[in-house]
Amino acid sequence: MRHLGFAGDKKRSMSIVGLFLFLLACVSVVATHANGSVLRSTGSEGKVWLDAPTSRRVPFRNPRVIFVVVQTRPSPGWCRMLMTAVVTNVSVISIGMGGNYSHTIRANWLLNFLDDEVLHDDDVLVMFDGADTLFTDGIHRKRKLDHFIKMSPPLPTFFNQTAIYRGDAWPPMLHTAEPDCYAPQLNITYNPKNESHWDRCARFYAMGLSEAKSIGVERLLGLPPPVRGHLNSGGIVGRVWAYKEAFSVFLQLREASTEWWCDQSIWAALFIWSVGSATGVDPKYIIRRGIISLDYDKRYFYYPTDEYDTSSVLLHFTGAPDRWTHYFPEYFVRLPWYRNLMGNSTYRHNVVAALRNTSIITYNYTRERIVRKYEDICDVEQMTDPEFLVYPLNK
């Protein structure tokens, strides 16, 4: 693949008191706490990780699972996401509060957060857009995060590219896979031509797929089976050590040009370069092959379609909120907690009580940790009104 040079120079975030809501609901929910997932091997619980290439059962610590969003100021969409976190019993930490938002600054705030929270390298971090997302339910979250813990190498020592190519292990970092090919700034690094950014993006991925097939690593691009997608930077699940490795390369590429504003374009370039041969690319811009891939099976992040699938951990309504006006009611009515909010007055009463007793943890852009009451930031009555929740809300 030929590439041209550069063209120019949200510990616990909420005091969760809503577990009892599930006992009042008409569904049975198994809750999982964000700081206590269990490592599993061959179906049994225990502090082990199965090293797929050698079948060794490696003694290990229980990793924390942390959910974090970048949000510079409160918004209705963010308040709604936090409400869905409470009713599904998960904690979310918000970072970057009070800062001047840009897509490309998120990497700095995230790396600061890793230091501020004193996370271990084997911990699992779920980073996602905070104002256009919804949690589905605790059952899906626990099962699917347990599977990521089981399949992903807990430390660099256990990273085995061959096992990942075969599918015996997973990459330690998965980005959201979406149908659209959106990387509007690929022209900074890749064959600037007089074509639309959509066509350039599609051609870039097609060349990456061709190279991946030629060296036997097409699984990193979703094959086989023939499930394709394109990187969306609005959702990442990964081991902390993989975040550190991948984001350090991201920062180097970002600093190589003053024109960058779209972090998704940077990640798309890094992803395809890591999979293919990356001819002509400076090695310092190449993430080790197998470190990153996409969530092709939509276990963790689901880009809504008219299939109305709610089995992922998070639903992500990207872009302008109004584009999803038709979809919101159809998705909400499929969520157990929303059905109970609509039809069970006792359940709604207890959701209100839970939100009024919930505190959230935020980090501002200067890295100061601040704890605030949910009801001091968000309108509890609005956030428990079923009719209000299904409207497109500002991010």
Summary of the structure (lengths in Angstrom):
residues: 395
radius of gyration: 20.7
end to end distance: 38.2
largest distance: 63.2
contacts: 1354
relative contact order: 0.19
helix: 39%
strand: 18%
